[in-house]
């Protein structure tokens, strides 16, 4: 045979092999076992760790689920807001109802996903489901997804559930988080001068996640807040109530005034004033609507800055949870596999976005819309101002170990989030939220620990980690706040009273996990200037060391920087004891 003939035959063999393998892959036969087995991490293993680091490899693309409902398994309903943090859940289910070839169906779950943007309706539905389960244990269970920082306020439903003989229960797994799409939008001058927000009004859904962003920004910048949405305080940041996040955006877009009674120093003056929404706390599509329909607002702060604030937390009743441990494990299994697919493969993410569009039911928002704003984009608004819109992240198994503090040397990040915003809401709204349910009464990590132990020794796809360069300075400040952390006189040793403030500082900084932290030490002018300079440095160092000792994972190398100012930047006159006390301080600056 000639050389040319050999080449022709070789090409034919290669072509036959290619098309034959391609047909096998497209038929799903090669992946049939992986698609139907109830196995958590068999498709997302990575090589074992070497020299303390993880070598990442591509997670194999699993067959995408069909669009045909499987119509088998344990029936469960999952109520969700229109929120991009649920991409892993969408792919895991394959459609509004679990489909053939989906991870949920493979794990014996017939999940029905229903859009529900009304938090009060979610609470009412949980109570009804608890009653239905009491009368008929075969009733399909109900799970609702809410913003994690909003759970303390949501837990007010506990008293109604207790009347039915049950209580709230968290599924110990999050399918994702907001990473930019939930935000406070305001006039551009608020960025450089937060005090410009005093006397202004922010529209939002009260006592929930988006308002929490605004409240934390106010607290971090020392701004007074007026918690009464029926009055107007010219010396505080005011709020305008909206029934949901989209209506909050409409308050600004329409510019319709509300009449309020003016208050000064907490007392009503009898004077009536008209107020309009100057800013908005909302999420996608609310931010997109503002940019496209009116413009004029920029991002002041978002969950891209307060990056740990808003995990997607799935809540059910203890009655259903304790009766269905196998189903809970199956849901976690499905979400874990889908999370790695969404994070790794554009094809899987696109399919999840298409399923999202089907679930959310907005005819003018196809899958491409949800995909675009899942990733987050910068767009010009109607006035030509460039604003960041959207932004969410899907979680995998390792992300959840990090979230709940189960990785080696880890911190329960969600515990810090829950306490931070529970305390904020309870303090501002004592009548509506006199107390909130302790987290340990709702959160049981035993199933997550069981799955973790099952795969101990096997490498898994790593969690997203924020990296900080030690020599990077903060270029854009998000907040600056003076903390009255008490030190022993003339020393850098904390007093016993400092512990409470340090723990609050810790929780606040854990919530803002993506931001760099600058610790500025200051003294009064008493004593030798050189010694004061050194003392201010030692005190800033003491704060840095306390934070890193408490959690190396939350405060990795490079995140916290220190600055010593001695007595050179007083806040008040050093002529009085009160003034000197104000000048002996530690200032915390958060920024990018």
N, C-alpha and C positions, 0 to 999 in steps of 0.2 A: 504493500500500500504506500502511496506517495505521502510526503509530508503534508501536502495540502489536504489530502483525504483525511489524514489523522486529525487535522485541525477542525475540519467540518464535523466529523463524528464527535469530537470532544465538545464542540459548541452545542451540538444537539443533546448530548448527555446532560450538560450543565443546565440547558433550558428545561429539559424534562424534570430534572431534580428540583429546579426552582419552582416551576408551576405545580408540581406534585406536592411539595412541602407547603407552598402558599395555600393550596386548596385545603390541606389538612388543618392548617392554622385557622383559616377562615371558617371552617366547619365547626371549630371549637373542640374537635376530638382530642387534640394534643393537650388542651387545658381542662378537659372535662372534670378530672379529679379535683384539681385546684378550685374549680368553680363551685363544686357541690360539697366538698368536705367542710365540716365545722372545725376549722383549724385557724388559730389566731395569727401566728406569725410565720407560717411556713413559706410564704411568698415574699417576705420582706426582711429576711435575715441578711446580715452583713458579716464580713470577715471578723474574726475575733480581734480584740483590741491588741495593738502592738505598741509597746513603749508608752503606754498611757494615752494613746490617741486612737480614734476610730477612723478607719479608712472607709469612705463612702463609696458604694457602688450603686448602679441604677437598679431600682426596684423593678422587677419584671412586670410588664404590662399584662394584667389579667384580662380575660374576655369581658367586654362591657356587658352589663345586664340587658336582657331583652326588654321590650315595652309591653309584653303580655303578662297580665297579673297571674301570679302563681296560684292564688286562691287556696292556699293550704298553710298550716301552721297555726300558732297561737295568735288570735286577733288582739291587736293593741292599737290604740289611737294616739297619735303624736300631734299636739297642737303647737304651731310655730308662728312667729311673726315673719313678715317678709324681710329676711335678714341673711346676708351672705355668709355668715359664720357657719351655716348649716350645709355647706357644699358636700362634706363627707357623708352626712346623713342622706342627702339626696341621692348620691351615687350608690350608697349602701342599699337603698330601697328600690332603685330602678325606675320609680314613678310615684304618683300619688298613693298607689297601693303596691306592696312588694311584688316584684316581677320575677318571672322565671330567670334563673341565672344570677339573681342579685344576692348579695351577701346576707341580707336579712332572711330571704327565703332559704338559703343554704343553712342558716342557723335556726330554722323552724319558727320564724317570726312573720306573721301576716300583718305588717305594719301599714296603717292608713295615715297619711300625713294630711293635716287640715290647716289651712291658714287661719290664724286668729291674732289680730293686732291689738285686741282689747284685753288688757291685763286683768281688769275686773271680771270679765267674762271667763277668763282662764280660771280664776279663783272659784267662781260660781260653778264651773264645770267640774272642777276637782271635788267640790263638796257633793255635787249630784252623783258623781261616779262613786264616791265613798258610800253614799246611801244605797246606790244600786248594787254595789258589791256586797254590802251587808245583807241585802235581801236575796241576792243571787250571786254566789261566788264565781259562777261561770261567766259573769258579765265581763266584756273586754275591758282591759285596764286602760287608764288614761295617763299620758305623760305630757307635760307642758315644758317648753323651753323659754327661759327668761334670761335677761341680762344679769350676770352673776352679782354685780354690785347692787342690783335692785332686789335681791332676795330678802334682805332684812325687812324691807317694807312689805314685800309680798307675803312674808311669814305672818302678817296680821290675820290671814285666813285660818291660822292654827286653831283659834278658839271655836270656829264653826266646825272644823274637822273633828275636834275633840268631842263635840256633841254627838257625832256619829260613831265614836269609839275608835278613832284612828288619829293620825297626825301626818305631817309632811315628811317626805323622805327624798333625799337627793340620790339620783343615779350617779355613782362615783366615776363618771367619765364625761368629758366635754368634747364635742365634735369640732370645736373651733372657737375663735374669738373675733371681736371687732378689732381692727388694726388701722384706724383712721376714719372709718365711715361715720362713727358716732363722734360728735364734735360740738364745740361751742363756736358759733360764727358771729362775728361782730364787726364794727367799723375798724378800719386799719389802724387808727390811732390807739386802740386798746393794746396792740402788740407792744408798742414802745412805751406806753404809759397806761398801765392797768387802772390807775386811779381815774382815768377818763370814763370808766364804766360806772362810776358812782353817779347816782341820779338817773341812770338809764334802766331800761326794762328788757328782760329776756323772756321770750315766749318758749314754753316747753310743756311736756307732760310732767306734772309734778310728782315728786317722791318716787322717781325711777332713775334709770341709768343715765339718760342724757342730762337731766338736771344735776345729777351727781358730778358730771364733768365740770359744769359751771360752778357748783358749790366748792369743789376741790380747788379750782383755779382761784376763786375768791379767797379761800382760806390760805392758800399758798402765797398769796400776794397781800394778805392782811386787809382785805376789803370787807366792810360791813355788809351784811345781808339782811334784807327785809323779808321775813318768812311769810308775811301776810299778803296774799295775792289780791286782796280787796282794797289795800291802801297804797299810798305812794310816799316814799321817803326820799327826799332829794339828797340825803347824805349816805345812801346805801344803794346796793344793787337790788333791783326789784324784779319780780317774776310775774308773768302773765300765764294763766292756766289754759292749757289746750287739751282736748279729749284724746289726742294721740299725736304721734310724731309728725305726721303729714299735716295735720291741722295746725301744729306749731309753726311750720314753714309758711302756711297760708296766712297766719296772723301778720307776719312781716310783709309778705307779698301784697296783700290787700291793703295794709296800712290803716285798718279801721280802728279808731280810737276807743278806749274804754275810760269811763269816768271813775275817778278814784278820790277818796278823801286823803288830803295831804296830812302827813304826820311829821312832827319835829321832836326829836329826843324821845321818841316812843309815845308821844301824846297827839291825839287827833286835834287838828286846828279848826275843823269845820269848813275849811276851804276845799272846793271841788276843783280838780284838775283833770284834763284829758291826757291820757298817756297812750303811746303807740309802741309797738315792738321795735326796739332798737337793735336787738340781737336775737339769735335763735339757738336753742340746743336741740339738735335733731340728728337723724341718720339718713342714709341713702334709702329711698329716693328724695327725702326732704331736702338734702343739701343740693342735689342736682336741680330740683325745682326752683330753689332760690337763685341759683346761678343763671339758669336759663330764662326764668320768667321775670326777674327783677335785677339781680346783681346787687353790688354795693357792699357786700359782706365778704370777709376773708376768714380763714381758719385762725382762731385765737389759740385753741388747744384742742387736741383730739385724743382718741385712744391709740394713736400712733405714738403720742408722747406718754400718756398714762397707759403704757402698753399691757399691763396686767389687769387693768380695771375690769374688763368686760368679757370674761369667758362666757360661753353659752352653757348655762346650767340647766340640766334636765331634772324636773321635779315630778314626783308622783305621790301616792299615799303609802304609808307604811303597811296598810292592809294588803294592797296588791303586791308590793315589793317583797314582803316576807313570804307570801304564798307562791312566788314565782322566781326563785333564785336562778333556775336554769335559763329562764327567758331573759332575765337581767344580764346574765353572762353572755347569752347569745347576742343581745343588742350591742354590748360592749365589743364583742368579737367582730361583729359586722362593721361597726364604726371604725375599729382599729385598722382593719384591712383596707376599707375604703379611704381612710385618711391618708395612708401612704400612697394610694393610687392617685388621689387628687393632688397631693403635694408633688408628685414625681412626674406624672404624665399629662401633657396638654390635652390629649384625647379624653382622658378621664375627667379632667376639669371641665372641658367643653360639654361633655355629656351631663355632668352634674348641673351645669348652668341651664341646659335645656330642660332638665327635670324641674329645676327651680321655677322656671317660667311657667311650666305646666301646673305646678303646685300653687304658685302665687296668683295665677289667673288674670294678670294684667295683660290685656290684648295688645296694648301699645308698648309692652316691654318684653321682647323676645329673649331667648337665651343669650344672645350676643350682648344685650343690655346688662344682664346680671354678671356675665363674664367680664365685661369691661370694668365694671365698678367693684367687682371682687378684687381685681388686681390693684385698683386705685389709679387715678389719672390726674393730670394737671390740665385744666381747661380754662379758656377765657370766658368770663361771665358776660352778661349783656352790656356791661360798661367797659369791657376790655381788660378787666382785672383778672389775672391768672389765679385760680384757686385750686386746691387739691380736693378731689371728690372721691368718695368711696374708700375701700380698703378693708379687707378681712383676711383671716388666715384659717386654714384647716388644721386640725390637730391629728397627730397619730398617737400610738401607744406611749412612746417615750415623752411626748409633750405632756401627757396626762400624769406620768410619774413625776415630772418636774412641777406641774401645777399643784399637785397634792403632796409634794414633799417626800416622795418615796424613792427618789434617786439618792445615791450615796452622798451624804453631807448636804442634802437638800433642805429646803424650807417650804412649809405648806403655804404657798403663795396665796391660795384662795382664802385661807384663814385670815391673812392680813387684809385682803380685799373686803371680806365680809365684815370684819370688825371696824375697819376704817369708815365704811359708808353706813353701817348700822349706827355707829356713834354719831355721825354727822346728822343723819335723818332724825334720830331720837332726840338730839339736842335742839334742832330747829323746829321740829314738829312734835312736841311732847303730847299734845292732845290726840293727834292721829296715830302716833307711834310711841306710846309711853314706854314700851320695851319691845325687844325682838327676840325671837327664838334662838337660844345658844346653838352654834353650829354643830357641836358634837351630838346634839339630840337629833339631827337630821342626816348627818354624814357618816356613813359606814364604809370604811375602806377595805373591808375584809375580802370582797370579791376581786377588787383590783390587786390586792396583795397576793391573792391566790393565783391569779394569772401571771403576776410578776414572778412568783416563785416557780411556776410551771416552766418558765422559760429562762430561769436563772442559769447563767453560764453560756447562754446563746446571745450573740450580738443582735441588737435590733436597730432599726433605722433611728438615728439620733434625733433628739429634740432640737428645735431652733434655739440658738443661743446668741445673745447680744454680745458683740465683741467691743472692747473699749481700748483705745490707744492712750497710754499714759501721758503722752506729750500733747494730746489734742486739747485745746482750750475750748471753753463754751463760747460759741459764736452767736447763737440766738438764745437769749434767756426766755424761759417760760414763766419763771416765778422767782421771787426773792422774799424771804421771810426770816425775821429775827426770832430765834428760839431762846427762851429764858432757861437754859440748862445750867443748873447751879453747880458751882465748883467750890471746893474749900478755899478759904481766903488765901490769896497769894500762891495757890497751888493748881495743878492740873488734875486733881483728884475729884471725882464726882461726889456730891453729897448724896445721902440716901433718897432725898426728895427728887433727885435728877432722874431716877429710874423710870418714873411714869412718863416724863417728857421724852426720854430716850426711846422708850417702847413705842410711843405715838409717832415719833420721827421715823423709826424703823418701818412701821406699817405704811406710812405715807410714801416713803422712798421705795418700798417694795412695789407698791401700786404703779409708780412711775418708773418701771423697770428698764425702759429704753433710754432714759435721760441720764446725762452725766450729772454728778453731784459736786458742787464746790462748797467747801466748808471754810467760812471766813471767821477767824478769831479776832475779837476786839477786847480791849480793856478800858478802864477809866484812866485818868491822868495822874493818879496817885503813885508816888514812888519813882524809881529810876526808869527813864524811857527805854534804855536798852533791855532792862529786865522785863519791862512790860511787853516789849516786842517778842522776846523769847517766850514769855508766859502765854501770849496770844497764840503763838505757834504750837506750843505744847498742848494747849486746850483744844485746838483744832485737830491735832494729831490724836488726842484722846478720843474724840468723837469718831474719827476715821477708824481707829483700831477697835473701838467698841462695836461698830457696825460690821466690820469684816470678821470679827470673832463670832458674832451672833449668827452670821450667815455668809459663808464664802461664796455660795452660789448666787445670792442676790447682790453681793458686792464684790465682784471679781476684780482682779488687778486692773488698775487703770480707770475704774469707774469714779472713785472718790479722789478729788484733789483738795489740797489744803492751801490756805493763804493766811498770812499773819499781818495784822495791821497795827498792833499795839494800840496806842491812844490817838492815832492820827485821824480817825473818822468817827467822831462822836455823833450820837443821835440827839443828845440833849446836852444842856450845860453841865459841866463838871463842878459847878459851884454849889450844888445841893446834893444831899445823899440820894434822893430819888433820881436825879439826873445821872449820877455816877452809876447807880444800879442799872439804868437803862443802857448805859454804854458798855457795861460788862456783859457781853453777849456773844453768841455764835449765830452767824447768819448763814442760811442755807440757800444756795442758788441752784435751780434746776434748769437745764438747757440742752441744746443739741450742739 
